[in-house]
Amino acid sequence: SIVSTNTSGLSIEAMSGERSEDFRKHFLGTHYFHPVRYMPLVELIPGTLTDPEVMARYADFYLGCGKEAVIGRDTPNFIANRIGVYAMNKVAALTEKYRLPIELVDVLTGPPLANPKSASFRLADMVGLDTLFHVLNTSYHGCPDDEVREELKPHKWLQQLVEAKRFGQKTGEGFYKKVGRGNIMVLDPETMEYRQQDPKPRADRIKIAKGYADVRDRVKALVTGPKDDPVSSFARELTLGQGAYALNRVGEVADDVATIDAAMRLGFGRELGPIESLDAIGLDRCATLMEDLRIPVPQLLKDALASGGSFYGETPEANRTFFVSKAQGYQEEERDPRHISLKSLKATGKVVRENLNARLIDLGDGVLLCELDVKMVPAMNPVDDFILSMMGQAHEEIASGRFQALVLGNQAQHFCAGANLKAVLELAKAKRFDLIDRMAKTLQDLNMANLYAPFPVVAAPHGMTLGGGLEIALGGQVRVATSELYCGLVEVGVGLVPAGGGCLRLLQLQALKRNLRGGKIGPMQRSLAVFDLVAFAKVSSSADDARAKRLIAKDDVVVFSKAEQLQKAKEVALERAANFTQIEREPLQLPGQGGYLVMLDTINTMEASGAITEHAARIARCQANILSGGESVSPVDAVDPQHVLDAEREAFLELAGHKMTQARMAHMLKTGKPLFN
């Protein structure tokens, strides 16, 4: 048996010290981070007698669950909390020192400094100020030899809020206070009362930093700004202080810099760990700036500077290395051989074809990957002509006989968040509807070519898979999805309808449903179910939810670990290739005019009651016409799938030419939020 505790920060050895030797061999700490579903970090903390094999088994178990385990040491607050709460406390001290508004500090310490939008003060409210206060005290009292121990003492603002029982979100008051519906007020530290917050706090240096796509450039721009700029001074002192503190913990809380950075990324949702941030700035510059700020330069930084000039490097195979010590030099990070690394495949000449935003990569064993990789928007990977071109070229490569199966995927933050909206808007304003129609038909044709291909096509969606991204995923014959899959046809938010085969594919998936007697559900039920999904832009909360809603197929494969996804997709492709049966193009039954009138009645009622706007009703009528088949279709006679595809494009073009839809598209591009006009 294995026994573990998820108690935060308390000594594993103290808990188990009086137990039997056998118990202690099988006892360890497993410290999760909130919210556990979304934060992948698990800190594994061994006691002095914990069996290394037990640790290895447990780490492997967590990997299969979609978690990532790092091994820490049995010290107060372990790795991530020890460094993380130090940084949060320092943020409060620097906010006071540079007299910056709390809401501006949260803008600064969010994405511009490689942190999530929860930033610092918002994060403190989410965690609970009483919890943060307790964790800081654990460090302060448990680490008497810490070189900056006084900086671990809870800041006076935190202490005052805790004494007033303002614990953050759990009590409704903390650094922020929600008043009424959607009105957020912020703490004025001078009076300890709340004031109206600035909804859009700005600073020139933050604006400059946000202009860089690469997070390393953003951090560097902030930290190396003018000395007389309080925002740059804040960023400089925080980043360098946190980096120095993390370096001084190597050998105390964890074995190496890579473990510390991994814990901070995985536990706090950061893009860069504190030591990786130093690399982004440049170690020589960091050393100089630390001296200017009277931060003692850590010996490990001096050693790395003398040895290779950075803490991280790469092998020719694109495997990451990290600095250990002067004596040991650089060590290669361990990589699970069960996982596919696209970065490594690219570095070792496995790219078959490539254009600006997509490439074909040889995954080995006759499996070809079409990677969606939009350089300008790498997190979202919107569908564009480059992606469509490469999907077409994938068929050419497989027809040549070099490959036997195709996988559609990537290892980006999200699979694909939809079509290139900017291009659609520009073409619509220029009245180039011929080009819009050509783009939509190309996407339809490619998705149908994948679905009915004479070889296996497996899609690997993950994260946000929206609009055209979901249509590409539905074009696969089967999907290997990660458990965190947020998919849906959300075109209504920009005043459009799905026009890449999405309506057709959802109707086909609904056709697989069974009624209570075990028979297939009727065409009216299918159309109404899809209308509910499309008209209300429903997005799955997980892969299981997507299967339940029939946004993906019930028998699609789900994996918990994103690292395992492409390997699993490759395995599924090979399994299908070994006994391949081509999907036949089958006609589809639709409810026709009767179904359209039922949906129309609902739409008219909602419009008359003011539940939806006139333009929303216009969009809904287009959706109803597509999903019912329109007046020309009889519920008795099945229609060719092309009928639905043509109706998709016709409605898409009609709506794209409408000024209200163009206003919705422009608003989404500008704000990232839908406009309900």
N, C-alpha and C positions, 0 to 999 in steps of 0.2 A: 504494500500500500504506500501511497504518498500522502503526506499531510502538509497542508500549506496554510498560511495566514495572509490575508490581504490588508492587515493592519498597516496604517500609514506611518512610517518613520520610526516605529518602536523597534528595539533591538531583538533580532531573531535569536541571538545567543541567550539573552536574558529570559526569553520565553521558554526556551527548550533546555536550559542548562541543567535542570534537575530531573530531566526525563532519562530513559534508558539510552544506551549507546545505539541500539537498533532503531529506536524512535528518531534519534538525532540524525542518523544517516539518511532518513527518509523525510526530513522536515526542512522546509524552506519558505521564504517569503515570496509572494506573488502580488506585486503592487500594481494595480490598474490605475488608469487616468480617466477622469470624467470629461465628457460622457463616454462610458466604456464602449458603447457600440461604435462610436466614430473615432476615438483616439486609439490608435493601434498599439501603443506602448504597453508592455508588461515588464516591469523590473523584476528579475529573478534574483533573490538575495539568499545565498547559502549561509548556513552556519559553519562553524569550524569543522564539523564532522559530516556535513552533507555530502553524500556520494556524488561524484562528478557525473556518473552515468544517469543518476536520477535527474540531475540538472539538464543533461542533454536530451533525455526522453521528454521532459516537460517542455523544453524549448521547441522541440519538433512537433509536439502536440499542439502548441499554441500557433505555430506556423500554419498548420492545417485549418485552424479556426479563423484565419485571417488576421491574427495578431502578430506582432513582432516583439520578440523577447530580447532584452539586453541583460547582461549579468553585472550587477553592482556589488558593492561591499556593504557589510553590516555596520553602517554609520548613520548618525541621525539624519532622517529625511531622505536617505539613499542618494540617488543621482539628481534626477530632474527637479524634485522639489527643493533640494538643497541649493541648487543654482538658480532655479526659477523664482523662488520667493525672495532670494537676495536681490535679483533684478527688479522685482516688483516693488520692493522696499526702496531701492535706489531711485526708481522712477519718481516716487513720492518726494524723496529728498531733493532731486534735481528740479522737479516742478516748483518746489518752494524756492530753491536757489535762483532759478532763472525767471521766476514770477510769470510762468506761462499758464494760460487757462487750462483746466482739466480736459475739456473737450478737444482742444488743439493738441494736447499731449497724446490723447488717444488716436488722433489722426496720424500723428508722427510715429508713434510706436506700434502702429498696425502694419499694413503691407509695405509702406516705404522702408521700414527697418526689418523686413522679412518675417513679420509676425502676422497672425490672422487678424481679421477685422475686430475681434474682441479686444485686441490691444492690451492695455494695462489696467486702467481703472474699471473698465467694463468687465474685464476678466475677474478682477478682484470681487466685484459685486456678484458675478456668477458663481464663483467658488464659495463665497460666504466670507464676510470680513472677520467673523469670529473664528472660522477655520484658518484663514490666512494668519490671523493674530496668533493662534495656537501653534501653527507650523513654524512661524518665525521664532517664537519663544523656545520651541524644541531645538532649533539650530543655535539660538543664543546661549541657552543653558547647557546644551549638550556638546558644544564645540568651543571649549574655553581657550583652545590654542589657535583658533581661526585668526588669520593675519588681519582681517578687517572685522573683528567680532562686533564692534560697536555699530557697524552698518547693518547688523542682523537684528538689532533691537527694534521692535515695531515702531514705525514712524508715529509722531504725536497725533497726526490726523486719524490714523487707523485706531490708535488707542482711544481717542475721544469718541469716535463713531461706535466702537465696541461698547464703551461705557454707557453710551446713550441707547444701546441695543438697536442700533441701525446696522443690521448685518448684511445689507445688500438686497438682492432679489427676494430672498426668503422672507424679509420683513417689509419689502416695498420701499425701503430707504437705505441708501449707502452713499457712494460717491454720486449716484444718480437717483432720481426720484420720479416715478411715473405719476402724473396727475391727470385724472380723467382719461379720455380715450386718445391715446397716441401722443399726449403732451409730455415730453421728457424734460425735467429740470435737472440742473447740475449743482453740485456743492460749491459754495464760495468758502474756501478754507479760512479766510480772514474772519468771517462772521459765524462759520459753521451752519449757515442757513442756505436755503436753495434759491437759485435764480434761474431765469429762463436761459437755456443754453443757446449758443450760436449754432444754428442748424448746419452751416457750411463753413467751419473754421478754415482759414487759409493762411499760408505762409509761402513766400517766394521760393525758399529753398526746397520745401516739400513739392511744390509744383515742378521745379526743375528735376527732382529725383523721380517723380512719377512719369516723366518723359522717357525714361529708360525701360525697355522691355525686360532686360536681364536684371534679376534681383540683386546680383553682385554689384552691378553698376549703380543701382539705386542706393544701396548702403554706402558705397564709396562716395557718391555725390553728396550725401548728407553729412558724412563724417568729416570730409575734407573741405567743407565750406568755410566761409570767412570767420575769423576769430571773434569779430564783433557782432556776429549774428547769433542771437540766443538759441534759435532752433538748431543750428549746426553745433553750437557749443554743447547743448543738451545731448544731441545724438552722439557726439564725439565722446563725451565723458561716460555716457551710458554704455556704448558699444565697447569701448576699450576697457572700462572697469569690469564689465561682465565677462569679456574675453579673458582678462587677466585672472579673474576669480575662477573661471572654469579651468584654465591651465594649471592653477595652483591646486586644483582638486584631483589632478591625474595622480594615480598612486594612492589616493586617499579614498575616494568614492568609487572609482572605476580604474581599470587597468590602463586605459589609453584614451587618446583624444577622440578617436572614432566612436567609441562607446558613449562618451559624454555628448558629442554632437548628435548622435542617433537618438539618445534619450530625450534631448531637448527638442529635436524636430518632431519625433513621434508622440511625445507626451504633451507638447504645447502647440502642435499644429504649425510649427515654423517652417519656413522655406530653407533657412540656413541655421545651423547651430552656432553658438557663440564663438567657437574657434574657427569654424568655416568663415564667419564674418571677418575675422582678422585676415585670413587669406585673401578675401575679396578686396580688402583695403591695400594689402601689401605689407609684409612683415617688417620691412625696413622702415616704412612710413609709420607703422604702428608703434615700433620701438621709439621713434622720435617723438611722436605725439604723446605717448605714455610718459616720457621724461618731462615734456612740457607741462603735463597735468599732475606731475609728481606721483604717478602710479608706478611703483616698483616694477621694472620689466621682469617677467617671470624667466627663470633660467631655461625652461623648456623652449621659450620663444627665441632666446639667444642661441640655443643649440640648433634649432631648426633653421634659423637665419644663416648660421655658419655652415650647415650641412647641405641644404638644398634650396633654401630661400622660401620654403612654404611648408605647410603642414600636410598638404595633400598633393598627390600626383597621380599619374596613370601609367599602366603598362602598355606596350604596343597593342595588346588585345582589348584596351579600354577598360581594364579592371582597375579599380581605385586602389591607391596605396596611401598609407598614412605614416607620419613620422613617429618613431618610437623613442629613440634616444641617439646620442652621438655614437654610442658603441654598437647599437643594433641597426641604426639607419632607418630605412623605410620598410614597412611590412605590407603585404597585399591583403586587402580585405577578403574574408572568406565569402565565397559565393556558392549557394546551393546548386549542385549540378543538375537538379531537377528543374531549375528555372531557366527560361530563355531570356537572355539579355540582348535586346535589339542594338544597344549601343556597342556591345562587343561584336555582334555580327557585322555591323557596319564597318567597324574598325578592321575586321579581318577579311574584307573583300567579298562579303556575301550579298552586296547590293546588285541586283540584276538590271533594274532600270530605275531611273530617278528623274523627277522634275522638281519644280519649285516647292510644291506642297504635298507631295506623295512619292512613295517609292515602292518597288517590289524587292522583297528580301527572301533569299533562300533559307528556309527554316531547317533544311535537311530532310532526308528520307522522301524526297519528291513532293514536299509541301511548300507552297509559295505563299508569302504574306503580302497583302496590299496594305501598306501603312499609311494612315491618314496623319499628316504632320504639317499643319499650316504654320509657317514660320512667323507670320505677323501676329497670329492669335493662337499660340501653341496649346493653351489650356482648353480652348473651345473647338478648334479644328472645324470651322464651318465648311460646308460642301461648296466647292467651286469647280471651275473647268479643269484645273490641274488634277484634282481628285478623280473627277469623272473620266478624264483621259487615261489615268493610270489604271482604273478599274477595267477599262476596255482593253488596255495593253496586257493585263493579267490573262485575259482569255487567249490572246495571241501566244503568250509564252506557254500556256498549258497545251494549246493546240500543236505547238512545235514538238511535243513529246518529252520535254525536259522535266515536266512536273505532272503530278496526278491529282492534286487537290489544292484548293485555295482557301486561305484564311483572311478575313477582313478585320483589322484591329490596329491597336497601337499601345504604347505604354505611357501615354500622356495623362494629365489629371482627369480628363473626361474623354469619352469616345468621340462624340460629335454633337455640338449644340444646335445644329440646324443648317439651313442654307445661308449663303452669303447675302444677307439682307441688304447690305449697302449696294451691291451690284443690281439686285432686283429693283430697288428704289430708283437708282439712277437711270436704268433702262425704262422704267415705267414713266418717269418724268419726261424722258426723251421720246416717249411713245414708240419705243422699239419693241413692240409686243411680239414681233416675229422672233426676236432673239430670246425673249423670255420663254416663249413656247418651245423653242428649240432646246433651251436649257432644261425645262421640265421634262420634255419628251426623252431627252438623252438620259436623265436620271431614271425615268420609268423603264426605258428599254434596258438599261444596264441592270436594274434591280430584277426585272423579269428574266434577263439572260442568266443572272446568278441563280435565281430560283429554279429555273428549268434547265440548268446546265447539265451536260452529259458527264459531269465529274462533281465530286463533293465541294460544296461551298459552305464554310462555317464562319459565322460572324461572332465577334468577341466584344460585345458592348459592355460598358462599365461607366459608373458615374452618370453624368448628364448625357443622355442619349435622346435628343429632342428633334421634333420635326423631321427634316431630311436625314438626320443622323439615325433616327429610328427606322425610317424607310429603308436606308441602306442595311441596317441590321435585320429588318424583316425580309429583305431580299435574299438573305442567306437561307439555305435549306434547313439549318438548325443553328441555334445560338448557344454559345458557352458564355454565360453572363456572370459577372461578380455579384455577390449578394447585395452590395450597395449599388443598385441600378435605379436611376431616376429617369424613367422614360415616358414619353407621351407625344401625341401629335398636337402641338400647341400653337399652330398657325393662326388660330382665331385671335390670339393676342396681338398680332400685327395686321389684323384685318384680312387674312387670307384663308385658304383651305389647303389641306395636304394635296400635293400634285406630283408626288414622286412614286405613286403606287401605294401610299399609306392607307387610303380608304379601302382599296381593294384587298390589301393584305389583312386588315382587321376584319373585314367581312368574311374572308376565307378562314381566319382563325376562329371566329364566332361559329362558323359552320361546323366546327369539330365538337362543339358543345353538345351535351346530351340532356334531354328532358327527364322528368321524374320516372317515366316509363322506359327509359333507356334508349329512346329514339332520338334522332337529330332534331334540334329546335327549328322552328319555321322561319321563313325569310323575313317576316315582320319582326319577330323577336330579335333576329340578328341585326337588322338595320337599326332598330331602336337602341340596341345595346351599343353599337358603334356610334350612333348619333350622340348618345350620352357621353361617350369618351371624347369625341372630337369637338362637339359644340361647347363643352365646358372645360376643354383643354386639360383633362385629368392626367396627372403625372403619378407614376407609381412611387411608393415610398420605399420599395425594396424590390428585389427580383421575385420574391415570393408573391408580393402584391401585384407585380406585373403579370405573373402567370395567372393569378386569380382573376384579374381584369381582362385577360386575354390580350394584353398588349404585346406579349410574347407567347409562345406555345406552351402548353401545359407540360410537355415532356422535354422542354429545353433544359440544358444542363446548367447548374448553378454551382460556382465555386466560392469559397469564403476568402481565399487568399488571392489578391490581385497579382502577386508574384507568380502564382501557378497558372494564371489564366491562359496565356498563350501556349504553354506546354500542353495543357488539357485540351485546348482547341485543336492543336496539332494531332493529338491522340485520337480525338473524335473524328477528325478528317480522315486519318488513316484507317480507322475502324470502318467508316462508311465506304472508303475506297476498296476495302477488301471484299465487300459484298454490296456493290453499289446498285441501286435501283433509281433510275431517273424519275423525277416527279413529272406527272403528266399534266398538261394544261386542261383543266376541266371547266365546263360552263358553270355559271352561278345563277341561283334563283334569287330574284329580288321582288319586293312587294308591289312595285309599280305605282300607278296613280293613287290607289287606295292608301298605300303606305305614306306617300307624299302628303296626302290630305290630312292624315292623322298627325304627322309631325307639324304640318302647317298650322293646324288648329292650336297646338301647344305654343308655337312661336307667336301667333297672333294674340293669343291670350296674354302671354308674357309682355308683349310690346304694349298692349292696351292698358295693362296694369302699371306700366312704368318700370317693370322688373328688368327690361333690357331696352337699349336705345334703338332708334330706327335703323342705324347702320348695323348694329348687332343682329337685328332681325333679318336684314338683307343677307348677311353672311350665313346665318342659320338656314335661310331658305336655299341658298346655294348648296349647303351641306346636305339638306334634306333631299334635294334633287339628285345629287350624286348617289346617296345611300339607298334611295328608293328605286333608282333606275329611271325615274321620270315618267311622263305620260305614255310614252311609246312602249313601255315594258309591261308584259302580262305576268302576274305571279305564278302562272301555270307553266310558262315557257322559260327555260334557262337561257341566259345571255352569255356571250363570250366576255371574258374578263376585259377585253379591249374597250367594251362599252363604258365600263367604270373609269378606265384610264382616260378616255377621251373626255368624259364628263368632268373629271378632276381638272384637267388642263383648261377646259372651257371656262369653268368657274374661277379658276386662278387668274386667268387673263382678264375676265370681267371685273373682278375685285381689284386687281393691281392697277387698273386704269381709273379707279374711283379716288377722288381727293381725300375722302375720309380714311380710306385704307392707307394712302400715302402719308397722311398725318400720323397714323398709328406706327408705321414703319419708322418715320423720322424720329418720333418720340422714343421708341425703343432704342434706336441707335444712339440717341443723345443721353438718355437717362438710365437705360437698362431696365425700364419698367414699362408695363403695358399702359396704353391710353384707352380709356373706355368712352369713346366719343359716339 
